[in-house]
Amino acid sequence: MKVKIFGAGSIGNHLANASRRLDWQVDVVDIDPAALKRMREEIYPARYGAWDEAIGQHVAGDAPVGGYDLIMIGTPPDHHVGLAREAIAENPAALLIEKPLSTPDLEGLAELHAEAEAAGVVAFTGYDHVVGEASSLMTDALAAGAFGTLETLDVEFREHWGGIFAAHPWLDGPTDTYLGFWKRGGGASGEHSHAANLWQHFAHAAGHGGVVEVQARLDYVTDGGADYDRLCLLNLTTQTGFCGRVVQDVVTKPPRKWARAQGSDSGGEWRCGFEPGKDAYAPDGGEATVVTKTRPDDFIRELRHIEDALASKTGSASPISLERGLDTMLVVAAAHRSQAQGRTVRIDRSAGYSMAALD
Ligand SMILES: NC(=O)c1ccc[n+]([C@@H]2O[C@H](COP(=O)([O-])OP(=O)(O)OC[C@H]3O[C@@H](n4cnc5c(N)ncnc54)[C@H](O)[C@@H]3O)[C@@H](O)[C@H]2O)c1
């Protein structure tokens, strides 16, 4: 595979490393020459042992165009849609757009979806937790009805900013980047949208379909020029009437990334990073399966999933398909509207991937 990655920051390094571990040919593009230098001299050697001279680096505007199997967009969220639409015009076989897919105004998503379909580009989103090994065990249990009738589902991604900024030592704090601005895709609602996405994925696995109602409580911080939600609490209902809860925050320490499915007969829990490098899936009363892995392993597994989905032509059915990421953006947008208007917001997917889908 020949791949191009936009963004030489934290995720750009992970995706470049994972691609090289799969022996893929890699070009990385950034608008900032200092970011490319930092990747080469600091982030990549510190994380993976040594810089890899086989990785091509290009300042935006001077990068090769065309001839890629996969283009990955790893820039801040407010650049995702524009870059993704330009990437589709290059006609790669596939596209991976990082989470959250866009800003909560959903600008350009309907066009992005239509253009990917028209060009036959198989598009994915970077919600890598849904294809993790431990979460796949919980997915299988839900799909098999292992807990009896599913009564409810909880997913929490609670992690203080500190953990995120430890991975970005070149940033001083939330206002240094999109993270401090919910309208740019930051805050708990955007940064930890892994939780809403995982909830949607588990609900699908259990046969409950997509989310049609969002009742949210967000707590915004506007100090020092910032404007982000530090807490994002969501009550979600799907098309079958099934309901459950999602908690995303940037205040909890130590972090807790956890899911529980409660059925009529029993339940099961997923935990991510409950100890450094360890995820687990545990059915009630059964033995826990502990998965030992590194963060780089997560991205190797994600890219293998994409490679397999392309080879078997099953990309549109993937749990990290573009459509799943678009569904999560509808929930994020509905959450902000629910908080602003103090009411439950309905989602009508048939109105397309835009604000018109929210009522
Ligand atoms: N899937 C995951 O678990 C995961 C993990 C980390 C980050 N992310 C996501 O990846 C995205 C980037 O996050 P990050 O932490 O790597 O950010 P970052 O700030 O570390 O890096 C972003 C890089 O993109 C560059 N950039 C900005 N606009 C660009 C453009 N138009 N063309 C090329 N490069 C451009 C910036 O110069 C910067 O170097 C976010 O959406 C984030 O949520 C996902």
PDBQT file of the ligand as one rigid body, heavy atoms in Angstrom, charges set to zero:
ROOT
HETATM    1  N1  LIG A 401      -8.051   8.056  16.987  1.00  0.00    +0.000 N 
HETATM    2  C1  LIG A 401      -7.433   8.514  18.055  1.00  0.00    +0.000 C 
HETATM    3  O1  LIG A 401      -7.377   7.869  19.073  1.00  0.00    +0.000 OA
HETATM    4  C2  LIG A 401      -6.781   9.862  17.984  1.00  0.00    +0.000 A 
HETATM    5  C3  LIG A 401      -5.652  10.145  18.772  1.00  0.00    +0.000 A 
HETATM    6  C4  LIG A 401      -5.089  11.429  18.666  1.00  0.00    +0.000 A 
HETATM    7  C5  LIG A 401      -5.652  12.378  17.824  1.00  0.00    +0.000 A 
HETATM    8  N2  LIG A 401      -6.751  12.061  17.090  1.00  0.00    +0.000 N 
HETATM    9  C6  LIG A 401      -7.386  13.044  16.210  1.00  0.00    +0.000 C 
HETATM   10  O2  LIG A 401      -6.456  13.439  15.205  1.00  0.00    +0.000 OA
HETATM   11  C7  LIG A 401      -6.639  14.800  14.866  1.00  0.00    +0.000 C 
HETATM   12  C8  LIG A 401      -5.320  15.547  15.059  1.00  0.00    +0.000 C 
HETATM   13  O3  LIG A 401      -4.962  15.462  16.430  1.00  0.00    +0.000 OA
HETATM   14  P1  LIG A 401      -3.448  15.575  16.880  1.00  0.00    +0.000 P 
HETATM   15  O4  LIG A 401      -3.467  15.290  18.333  1.00  0.00    +0.000 OA
HETATM   16  O5  LIG A 401      -2.574  14.770  16.001  1.00  0.00    +0.000 OA
HETATM   17  O6  LIG A 401      -3.201  17.123  16.615  1.00  0.00    +0.000 OA
HETATM   18  P2  LIG A 401      -1.777  17.856  16.565  1.00  0.00    +0.000 P 
HETATM   19  O7  LIG A 401      -2.027  19.264  16.925  1.00  0.00    +0.000 OA
HETATM   20  O8  LIG A 401      -0.787  17.066  17.343  1.00  0.00    +0.000 OA
HETATM   21  O9  LIG A 401      -1.331  17.769  15.022  1.00  0.00    +0.000 OA
HETATM   22  C9  LIG A 401      -2.084  18.289  13.970  1.00  0.00    +0.000 C 
HETATM   23  C10 LIG A 401      -1.124  18.649  12.837  1.00  0.00    +0.000 C 
HETATM   24  O10 LIG A 401      -1.895  18.993  11.687  1.00  0.00    +0.000 OA
HETATM   25  C11 LIG A 401      -1.219  20.047  11.019  1.00  0.00    +0.000 C 
HETATM   26  N3  LIG A 401      -2.144  20.708  10.082  1.00  0.00    +0.000 N 
HETATM   27  C12 LIG A 401      -3.111  21.640  10.360  1.00  0.00    +0.000 A 
HETATM   28  N4  LIG A 401      -3.766  21.977   9.239  1.00  0.00    +0.000 NA
HETATM   29  C13 LIG A 401      -3.209  21.250   8.233  1.00  0.00    +0.000 A 
HETATM   30  C14 LIG A 401      -3.454  21.175   6.845  1.00  0.00    +0.000 A 
HETATM   31  N5  LIG A 401      -4.430  21.896   6.275  1.00  0.00    +0.000 N 
HETATM   32  N6  LIG A 401      -2.694  20.342   6.087  1.00  0.00    +0.000 NA
HETATM   33  C15 LIG A 401      -1.715  19.591   6.666  1.00  0.00    +0.000 A 
HETATM   34  N7  LIG A 401      -1.436  19.638   7.992  1.00  0.00    +0.000 NA
HETATM   35  C16 LIG A 401      -2.174  20.456   8.765  1.00  0.00    +0.000 A 
HETATM   36  C17 LIG A 401      -0.710  20.929  12.156  1.00  0.00    +0.000 C 
HETATM   37  O11 LIG A 401       0.347  21.782  11.707  1.00  0.00    +0.000 OA
HETATM   38  C18 LIG A 401      -0.241  19.874  13.151  1.00  0.00    +0.000 C 
HETATM   39  O12 LIG A 401       1.119  19.538  12.955  1.00  0.00    +0.000 OA
HETATM   40  C19 LIG A 401      -7.773  15.307  15.751  1.00  0.00    +0.000 C 
HETATM   41  O13 LIG A 401      -8.969  15.264  15.037  1.00  0.00    +0.000 OA
HETATM   42  C20 LIG A 401      -7.764  14.323  16.925  1.00  0.00    +0.000 C 
HETATM   43  O14 LIG A 401      -9.019  14.193  17.555  1.00  0.00    +0.000 OA
HETATM   44  C21 LIG A 401      -7.302  10.832  17.137  1.00  0.00    +0.000 A 
ENDROOT
TORSDOF 0
